[in-house]
Amino acid sequence: MAVKYKRVLIKLSGEALAGDDKFGVNPDVAKETARQIKEISDLGVQVAIVVGGGNFFRGRTGEGIDRATADYMGMLATVMNSLALQDTLLSMGCDSKVLTAIEIRDMAEGYSRRKALDYLEEGKVVIFGGGTGSPFFSTDTTAALRAAEMGAEVILLAKNIDAVYSADPNEVPDAERYEELTYMDIVEKELRVMDLTAATLCKDNGIKLYVFALRGGNNMMKVINGENIGTLIH
């Protein structure tokens, strides 16, 4: 089967992994997510992943906590999600590695660009935990940075919503749904797809972004096969 992309970076939100539980990792969602990742990996697609941590802790919402400290706490939350996803993938026979920007030797390997590229070439799924390793940067920025370093063709932004809208469709039923946008559209229309730093990194490095719903019938496979089920940003 011909696939549209050969090397992708999947950005998973922590909230998407929580599912209806709203907090923590929902085991059923984790299994379904891992199953879809394994399916596209089995096709020969090289898969890297950046996971958010909002289902446990979000740095910018750490009220009363120093911002840098709160961001470090958020980085640890992303490591928790990375380990959970790796464990689920391994249980399905999908070889995966967690590389963290902050050193946690007993749990994961430290990030190295060359090591990550070697793992991808070997067909292993590579999960990046710990954000960029520095405070004041979001996991969206981490995804853009790692995608550029890995030479990924596209960032697959798996969310709880099926596309980019002009407003929150849960609050504005007649919000416009976009099938295609440019990075300048994001800025000019003030669409909250990803932060400006991340969008700029993607634009400067020619990385496409595809926004789609994580939950649904084999959505990752549909995107890999070129089906139009979300919003393409370029």
N, C-alpha and C positions, 0 to 999 in steps of 0.2 A: 504494500500500500504506500503510495507516494504521500509524503507529508509536506506541509507548507514551510515548517521551520525545523532546523536541524539542532540548534542550541537555543534553549529558552531559559529565562529566569522567571520563576513563579513567585509573586509577592502575595503571601497569605496574610490576611488580617487576623489578629488574635480573636476578634469578635466572631469571625467566620468559623473558627475552630470550636468556639464555645457553643455555637448553634443556638437552640432555644433556651439553653441553660443560662445564657448571658454571662456566665463566669466559669473559669476553668476550661478544661478540655473535655468536650463531649465525646465519649468513646466511639459512638456510632458515626459521628461526623469525621473523626480522625480516621476511622477505618475506610469510609467512603472516599475521603480525600486521598489517602495512601493508595487505595485501589486504582484511582484514576491516574495518579502519578506513576504507579508501576506499569499501567497499560501503555502510557506514552513512552516510558523508558524502554519497555520491551520492543517498541517499534524502532529503537535505535536513536531516538531523540535524546540529546544530552540535556539533563535537567539540573539546574541549580535553583535553590529556594532561599528566600528571605522571609522570616516569619515575624510578625508584629507581636506585641505583648499586652495589648489593651484588654485582653480577657483576664489578666491578673493585675497589672499595674501600668499606669500611663504617666510618664514623667511630668508632662505639663499639667496634670491634674493633682499632683502631690502637694496639696495645700498645706502650708506651714512647714514644708521641707525645702531646704536649699535646692535651687533648680538643678545644679550639677549633681547633687546627691540623688535627687528624684530621678534624674535621667539614668544614673547608674543602676538604680533599682529597676527601672524599666528594661535596661539591658539584660538584667538577670531574668526578668520575666520572659524575654525572647529566647533565652537559653532553655528555660523550662519547656516552652513550646517546641523548640527544636529537638530536644531529647525525646519528648513524647511522640513527635512525628517520626523520628528515626526508629524508635522502638516499634512503632506500628508497621513501618516499611519493612524492617528486618523480619518481623513475624510473618510477613507475606513472601519472604524470600527475595526481597529487593534490597540489594547491597547499597548502603548509604553511609555517608560520613558527615559528622557535625564538626565544623570549623568555627571557632569563636574568636572574635576580635579582642576579647579580654581573656587572659590565660586562666583556664580552669583545667589543669592537666589531668586530674583524675576522672573527668567526665567527658572531655572532648579535646580535639587537637587545636592548637593555635592556628590562626589564619595565615596562610601563605598562598600568594597568587599562583606560583608554580605548582605547588602541591594540589591546589584546587583544580587547576587545568589538567594535571595528570589524572586525577580521579575522574574527571568528566570524560576524558579520552578513553578511560578504562570502562566506561559505562556505568559508573557509580553515580547515584544521586547525591549531590553535595548540598548540605543545609548550612547556611551561614547564620550563626547566632551572635548575640552581643552587640548588635548594631554596628556602627562604625568604630566602636571602642572609645569614642569621645562624646561628651555631653553636648547638648544643644543641636544635635542632628537627629532627624526622624528616621524610622525604618524605611520610609519612602526614599529618602536620600541614600540610605544603605543599599536599597535595591538598585537605584540608578548607578551608584558607584560600582557595585559588584557586577552589574550587567556590562558596564563599560570595561571593567578589568577582565571579565571572562569572554568578551567578544560576543555576547548574546545578541541574537537578531531581534528579539522582542522581549518585553516584560509583560507577563500575563498577570494582570491585577485581579486576583480572585476576591470578590467581595460578597456582601450580603445583598447586593442590589445588582440587577442584570445588565445595567448599562449606565452611561452618564446622562443625567437629566438636567434641565435648566434650573430645577429646584427639587427638593426632596419629594418624590412622588407619593410618599406616605402622608405628607402634609398638604401637598398641592396636586390633586388628582389629574389636572390637565397640564402638568409640567411637560415640556417638550423633551422627547427622547432623541438623543443624537446617535447616528450610526458612524459618523466620521467627523473628526475635529483636528485642528492643528494645535501645536503647543501655544501659539499666540492666542488662539481662541480661548484656551484655558485662562490665560491672563486677562484678556479683554472682557470676557464674560464672567470673570470671577467665579469659575467653576471649581468646586472643592474636590478635585480628583486626587491631587497630590500637592505637596508644598512646592513653593516656587524654586527652591534650591534643587529639588529632585527634577522638576520639569526642565529647568535650565540645563542640568547635566544630561538629560535624555536628548534634548534638542541639539546641544553642542556635539554630542557623540553619534547622532543619527540613529538613536534607538527608538523603535516603535513601542507603543504601549497599547495593550488591548485590555479593556475593562469588561468583565463578564461576571456572572453569578457563579459562586463556587458550588452551590447546591443545585441539583438538577440532573437530568439524564446525561451522564458522560460529557459534561460540558468541556472539560479539558481536551478530550479527544476531538470534539467538534471544532474547537479553535485550532488545534494542530492540523486538522484536515482542511482548514480554510473556510469553515462555515461561518456565516455572519450572524452571530448570536449576541453581540454586545456593541461596544464602541471602540473603533480604531483611532488612535491619536498618533500623529506623526508630524 
